Amino acid sequence: MELPPLTAYIHIPWCVRKCPYCDFNSHAAGPELPEDAYVGALLADLECDLGQVQGRRLSSIFFGGGTPSLFSAEALGRVLDGLEQRVGFTDDIEITLEANPGTFEQAKFRDYRRLGINRLSIGVQSFQSAKLKALGRIHNGDEAIRAADMARAAGFDNFNLDLMHGLPGQSLEDALSDLRIAIAQQPTHLSWYQLTVEPNTEFWSKPPRLPEDETLWDIQEAGQALLAAHGYGQYETSAYAQPGRQARHNLNYWTFGDFLGLGAGAHGKWTAPNGEIRRHWKTRLPKDYLDPAKRFRAGDKRLARDELPFEFLMNVLRLTDGAPSSLFTQRTGLSLDLLADGRRDAEARGLLEPDPQRLVATAKGQLFLNDLLQRFLP
């Protein structure tokens, strides 16, 4: 069985402050960040995971968070040097850094670019002050626009803007205004997704008043049409890109590739030469991750043979074009015959395209993805 491509996700778990809607593993930063100690822990974590590499080089790296741009260029440079020396990079590697407008410093971002970081993902969420305040964001709309300008000035010709819709008190025109402003910044990629209220967040305990379902549907339809009219093709549930600018890191996830997960709470997936596929996850709390007695692998799970169809399809069916049917065997080592019953059922319900060469959801299947995936549960 040929091993899939390998990427790396590096989690930096600190933010200036925790947003009320956020259920990610992020924590308010104190007066001083433990940069040196955390970088040391990341490199030690990497050493423990080197057995997963199996001679592959990294095709993408993603610094996520939290707010990775709180870390200095020197600290991130040490991480990149450690990855390059221990694993190695493909010649065309894509290296993404998440950043928030409130943490933008042009000199700092020039330094990031010199390190080889060649893609930014900027967490704008909205350009409207009232909406940003409701979301607990620390930047304003003008800062968000300046962040895009600074990204270009620092040498980034590839960047994503992260934008939300379905915000408290948001109208259709509010949502389209945000999209128009975002498009005017000419990002190569837009992540545009609906706000959802998740457990263990402030919004869960104190729910805001969100738009009615009819308004949410109108926003979704009109927004997708606006993005398409400006050349942003939808390639995943909430991801839109200019031609050839799809996020490689995202594509590796959704095509069931392998990835190292480094950092507090990070998740990874790897395929062994014998075809065994495992998922693992790291110690969640930063203080524990920094403690050598508690750090690193908090859990590990081997995916059983009967779980693989669901696990594979849960990823590839997020892609609007799906994936070649042959990819199932390439990534899992299993016969396509295992999908036959589920495919017939899904096709009969109008959820899956009746194309033997591809696994791709219909428009209805995209809307009812959970229902579609139920056809493939063990």
C-alpha positions as CSV (number, residue, x, y, z in Angstrom):
1,M,0.0,0.0,0.0
2,E,1.4,3.4,-1.0
3,L,1.6,5.8,1.9
4,P,-0.4,9.1,1.5
5,P,1.2,12.6,1.5
6,L,2.3,14.0,4.8
7,T,1.7,17.4,6.3
8,A,2.1,19.0,9.7
9,Y,-0.3,20.9,11.9
10,I,1.3,23.0,14.7
11,H,-1.0,24.3,17.4
12,I,-0.2,27.6,19.3
13,P,-2.8,27.7,22.0
14,W,-2.8,31.3,23.2
15,C,-4.9,34.3,22.2
16,V,-5.0,37.9,23.5
17,R,-8.4,36.9,24.9
18,K,-10.9,34.1,24.4
19,C,-13.8,34.8,22.1
20,P,-17.3,33.9,23.4
21,Y,-18.1,31.7,20.3
22,C,-14.8,29.8,20.3
23,D,-14.7,26.1,21.2
24,F,-11.1,25.6,20.0
25,N,-8.3,24.7,22.4
26,S,-7.3,28.3,23.0
27,H,-6.4,30.2,26.2
28,A,-6.0,33.8,27.2
29,A,-2.3,34.8,27.1
30,G,-0.6,36.0,30.3
31,P,1.8,39.0,30.5
32,E,4.6,36.8,29.0
33,L,4.3,33.9,26.6
34,P,6.5,30.8,27.4
35,E,7.9,30.9,23.8
36,D,11.2,29.2,24.5
37,A,9.7,26.4,26.6
38,Y,6.8,25.8,24.2
39,V,9.2,25.6,21.1
40,G,11.3,23.2,23.1
41,A,8.2,21.1,23.8
42,L,7.2,21.1,20.2
43,L,10.6,19.9,19.0
44,A,10.6,17.1,21.7
45,D,7.0,16.2,20.6
46,L,8.3,16.0,17.0
47,E,11.1,13.6,18.0
48,C,8.4,11.3,19.5
49,D,6.5,11.3,16.2
50,L,9.4,10.7,13.8
51,G,8.5,7.1,13.4
52,Q,5.3,8.2,11.5
53,V,7.3,10.0,8.8
54,Q,8.4,6.8,6.9
55,G,10.7,8.7,4.6
56,R,8.1,11.2,3.5
57,R,8.7,15.0,3.2
58,L,6.2,17.6,4.3
59,S,4.1,19.1,1.6
60,S,2.4,21.7,3.8
61,I,2.7,23.1,7.3
62,F,-0.1,24.9,9.1
63,F,0.4,27.1,12.3
64,G,-3.0,27.2,13.9
65,G,-4.4,28.4,17.2
66,G,-5.1,30.3,19.2
67,T,-3.2,33.1,17.5
68,P,0.2,31.9,16.2
69,S,1.1,35.4,15.2
70,L,1.6,36.2,18.9
71,F,4.9,34.2,18.6
72,S,8.0,35.9,17.4
73,A,9.5,35.1,14.0
74,E,12.6,33.8,15.9
75,A,10.4,31.2,17.7
76,L,8.6,30.1,14.6
77,G,11.9,29.9,12.8
78,R,13.2,27.4,15.3
79,V,10.2,25.2,14.8
80,L,10.6,25.3,11.0
81,D,14.3,24.6,11.2
82,G,13.5,21.6,13.4
83,L,10.9,20.3,11.0
84,E,13.2,20.8,7.9
85,Q,16.2,19.1,9.6
86,R,14.3,16.1,11.0
87,V,11.7,15.5,8.3
88,G,12.4,17.7,5.2
89,F,10.2,19.7,2.9
90,T,9.0,19.3,-0.7
91,D,10.3,21.9,-3.0
92,D,6.9,23.6,-3.3
93,I,5.8,23.3,0.3
94,E,3.0,25.6,1.4
95,I,3.5,27.1,4.9
96,T,0.4,28.9,6.4
97,L,0.3,31.1,9.5
98,E,-3.0,32.1,11.2
99,A,-3.1,35.7,12.3
100,N,-5.6,38.2,13.6
101,P,-5.8,41.8,12.5
102,G,-5.1,43.0,16.0
103,T,-1.7,41.3,16.0
104,F,-0.4,42.6,12.7
105,E,2.9,44.4,12.7
106,Q,4.3,44.9,9.2
107,A,8.0,44.4,10.3
108,K,7.1,41.2,12.1
109,F,5.3,39.9,9.0
110,R,8.2,40.6,6.8
111,D,10.3,38.5,9.1
112,Y,7.7,35.7,8.9
113,R,7.9,35.8,5.1
114,R,11.7,35.6,5.2
115,L,11.4,32.4,7.2
116,G,9.6,30.8,4.2
117,I,6.1,31.2,5.5
118,N,4.3,31.8,2.2
119,R,0.6,31.9,3.1
120,L,-1.4,33.8,5.8
121,S,-4.9,33.1,7.1
122,I,-6.3,36.3,8.6
123,G,-9.2,36.0,11.1
124,V,-11.4,38.9,10.1
125,Q,-14.8,37.5,10.9
126,S,-16.6,40.7,10.0
127,F,-15.8,44.3,8.9
128,Q,-18.6,45.9,11.0
129,S,-17.8,47.3,14.4
130,A,-21.1,46.2,16.0
131,K,-20.8,42.7,14.8
132,L,-17.1,42.5,15.9
133,K,-18.1,43.7,19.3
134,A,-20.8,41.1,19.6
135,L,-18.2,38.4,18.7
136,G,-15.8,39.7,21.3
137,R,-13.1,40.6,18.7
138,I,-10.4,43.1,19.6
139,H,-10.0,44.6,16.1
140,N,-12.2,46.9,14.1
141,G,-13.1,46.9,10.4
142,D,-10.4,49.4,9.4
143,E,-7.7,47.2,11.0
144,A,-9.0,44.2,9.1
145,I,-8.6,46.1,5.8
146,R,-5.1,47.3,6.8
147,A,-4.1,43.8,7.6
148,A,-4.8,42.7,4.0
149,D,-2.7,45.6,2.8
150,M,0.1,44.8,5.2
151,A,0.1,41.2,4.1
152,R,0.8,42.2,0.5
153,A,3.4,44.8,1.6
154,A,5.2,42.1,3.6
155,G,5.4,39.9,0.4
156,F,2.5,37.6,0.8
157,D,0.7,37.0,-2.6
158,N,-1.3,34.1,-1.2
159,F,-3.6,34.8,1.8
160,N,-7.0,33.7,3.1
161,L,-9.6,35.9,4.9
162,D,-11.7,34.1,7.5
163,L,-15.2,35.5,7.5
164,M,-18.4,34.4,9.4
165,H,-22.1,34.9,8.6
166,G,-25.3,34.3,10.6
167,L,-24.0,36.7,13.2
168,P,-26.1,38.2,16.0
169,G,-28.5,40.8,14.5
170,Q,-27.1,40.2,10.9
171,S,-29.3,41.0,7.9
172,L,-28.8,39.7,4.4
173,E,-27.4,43.1,3.4
174,D,-25.0,43.1,6.4
175,A,-23.6,39.7,5.3
176,L,-23.3,40.7,1.7
177,S,-21.5,43.9,2.7
178,D,-18.9,42.0,4.6
179,L,-18.4,39.7,1.6
180,R,-18.1,42.6,-0.8
181,I,-15.4,44.3,1.4
182,A,-13.6,41.0,1.7
183,I,-13.6,40.4,-2.1
184,A,-12.3,44.0,-2.6
185,Q,-9.2,43.0,-0.7
186,Q,-8.4,40.5,-3.4
187,P,-7.5,37.5,-1.2
188,T,-6.6,34.3,-3.0
189,H,-8.9,32.3,-0.7
190,L,-12.0,33.0,1.5
191,S,-13.2,30.8,4.3
192,W,-16.9,31.8,4.7
193,Y,-18.9,29.9,7.3
194,Q,-21.9,30.2,9.5
195,L,-21.6,30.9,13.2
196,T,-22.7,28.0,15.2
197,V,-23.2,28.0,19.0
198,E,-21.0,25.2,20.5
199,P,-21.0,23.6,24.0
200,N,-18.4,24.9,26.5
201,T,-18.5,28.4,25.1
202,E,-19.9,31.7,26.5
203,F,-22.4,31.8,23.7
204,W,-23.7,28.4,24.8
205,S,-24.5,29.6,28.3
206,K,-25.7,33.0,27.2
207,P,-27.0,32.5,23.6
208,P,-27.1,35.5,21.4
209,R,-30.1,36.1,19.1
210,L,-29.2,34.8,15.7
211,P,-30.9,35.3,12.4
212,E,-33.9,33.2,11.5
213,D,-33.5,30.1,9.3
214,E,-35.0,31.8,6.3
215,T,-32.5,34.7,6.5
216,L,-29.7,32.3,7.0
217,W,-30.7,30.4,3.8
218,D,-31.0,33.7,1.9
219,I,-27.5,34.7,3.1
220,Q,-26.0,31.4,2.0
221,E,-27.6,31.5,-1.5
222,A,-26.8,35.1,-2.2
223,G,-23.3,34.9,-0.8
224,Q,-22.4,31.8,-2.8
225,A,-23.6,33.6,-6.0
226,L,-21.6,36.7,-5.2
227,L,-18.4,34.7,-4.6
228,A,-18.9,32.7,-7.8
229,A,-19.4,35.9,-9.8
230,H,-16.0,37.2,-8.6
231,G,-14.1,34.0,-9.5
232,Y,-14.1,32.3,-6.1
233,G,-14.9,28.6,-6.7
234,Q,-16.4,26.6,-3.8
235,Y,-14.3,23.5,-3.3
236,E,-15.3,22.5,0.2
237,T,-18.3,23.1,2.5
238,S,-17.0,26.6,3.6
239,A,-14.0,27.2,1.5
240,Y,-13.7,29.3,-1.7
241,A,-10.6,30.0,-3.8
242,Q,-9.4,31.6,-6.9
243,P,-8.3,29.0,-9.6
244,G,-5.3,27.0,-8.3
245,R,-5.4,28.6,-4.9
246,Q,-7.1,25.9,-2.8
247,A,-5.5,25.4,0.6
248,R,-3.2,22.4,0.2
249,H,-3.3,21.7,3.9
250,N,-7.1,21.5,3.8
251,L,-7.0,19.3,0.7
252,N,-4.7,16.9,2.4
253,Y,-7.2,16.6,5.3
254,W,-10.2,16.1,3.1
255,T,-8.5,13.5,0.8
256,F,-7.6,11.4,3.9
257,G,-3.9,12.2,3.8
258,D,-1.6,11.8,6.8
259,F,-0.6,14.6,9.1
260,L,1.6,15.2,12.2
261,G,-0.2,16.9,15.0
262,L,2.2,18.9,17.2
263,G,1.3,21.1,20.1
264,A,-1.2,21.2,23.0
265,G,-4.4,19.4,22.0
266,A,-3.2,18.7,18.4
267,H,-4.6,15.7,16.5
268,G,-2.7,13.6,14.0
269,K,-3.3,10.7,11.6
270,W,-0.8,8.3,10.2
271,T,-0.7,5.2,8.0
272,A,1.8,2.4,8.8
273,P,3.5,0.5,6.0
274,N,1.3,-2.5,6.8
275,G,-1.8,-0.4,6.1
276,E,-2.8,0.2,9.7
277,I,-4.3,3.6,10.2
278,R,-4.2,5.4,13.5
279,R,-5.4,8.7,15.0
280,H,-3.8,10.2,18.0
281,W,-4.1,13.4,20.1
282,K,-1.9,15.3,22.4
283,T,-2.2,16.6,26.0
284,R,-4.7,19.5,25.8
285,L,-3.8,22.0,28.5
286,P,-0.7,24.1,27.8
287,K,0.6,23.7,31.4
288,D,0.5,20.0,31.0
289,Y,2.0,20.0,27.6
290,L,5.0,22.0,29.0
291,D,5.4,19.4,31.8
292,P,7.8,16.6,30.6
293,A,6.0,14.2,33.0
294,K,2.6,14.8,31.3
295,R,3.3,15.9,27.8
296,F,2.4,14.6,24.4
297,R,0.3,11.7,23.5
298,A,-3.0,11.8,25.5
299,G,-4.8,9.2,23.3
300,D,-4.3,6.9,20.4
301,K,-6.8,4.9,18.4
302,R,-6.4,2.3,15.6
303,L,-9.2,2.7,13.0
304,A,-10.9,-0.7,12.6
305,R,-11.6,-2.0,9.1
306,D,-15.3,-1.4,9.4
307,E,-14.8,2.2,10.5
308,L,-12.7,3.2,7.5
309,P,-15.5,3.7,4.9
310,F,-17.2,6.3,7.2
311,E,-13.9,7.9,8.2
312,F,-12.8,8.2,4.6
313,L,-16.1,9.6,3.3
314,M,-16.6,12.0,6.2
315,N,-13.6,13.8,4.7
316,V,-13.8,13.5,0.9
317,L,-17.5,14.2,0.7
318,R,-16.9,17.7,2.2
319,L,-15.3,18.4,-1.2
320,T,-17.7,19.8,-3.7
321,D,-16.1,17.7,-6.5
322,G,-15.6,14.7,-4.2
323,A,-12.7,12.3,-5.1
324,P,-12.0,9.6,-7.6
325,S,-13.4,6.3,-6.4
326,S,-10.0,4.7,-6.7
327,L,-8.7,7.0,-3.9
328,F,-10.7,4.9,-1.4
329,T,-8.5,1.9,-2.1
330,Q,-5.3,4.0,-2.3
331,R,-5.9,5.6,1.2
332,T,-7.5,2.6,3.0
333,G,-6.1,-0.5,1.3
334,L,-9.7,-1.8,1.1
335,S,-11.9,-2.9,-1.8
336,L,-14.5,-0.5,-3.3
337,D,-16.9,-3.4,-2.9
338,L,-17.2,-2.4,0.8
339,L,-19.0,0.8,-0.3
340,A,-21.4,-0.9,-2.7
341,D,-24.5,-1.2,-0.4
342,G,-24.1,2.3,1.0
343,R,-23.6,3.8,-2.5
344,R,-26.8,2.2,-3.8
345,D,-28.8,3.5,-0.8
346,A,-27.3,7.0,-1.1
347,E,-27.9,7.2,-4.8
348,A,-31.5,6.0,-4.5
349,R,-32.1,8.8,-2.0
350,G,-30.5,11.4,-4.3
351,L,-27.6,12.1,-2.0
352,L,-24.7,10.7,-4.0
353,E,-24.0,11.1,-7.7
354,P,-24.5,7.8,-9.7
355,D,-20.9,8.0,-11.1
356,P,-18.9,4.8,-10.6
357,Q,-15.6,6.8,-11.2
358,R,-16.2,9.3,-8.5
359,L,-17.4,9.6,-4.9
360,V,-19.2,13.0,-4.9
361,A,-22.3,14.3,-3.1
362,T,-25.2,15.8,-5.0
363,A,-26.3,19.3,-4.2
364,K,-28.9,17.7,-1.9
365,G,-26.2,15.4,-0.4
366,Q,-24.1,18.5,0.5
367,L,-27.1,20.0,2.3
368,F,-27.8,16.8,4.2
369,L,-24.2,15.5,4.6
370,N,-24.9,13.8,7.9
371,D,-27.8,11.9,6.4
372,L,-25.6,10.8,3.5
373,L,-22.8,9.6,5.9
374,Q,-25.3,7.5,7.9
375,R,-25.5,5.2,4.9
376,F,-21.8,4.2,5.5
377,L,-21.8,3.7,9.3
378,P,-20.4,0.3,10.4
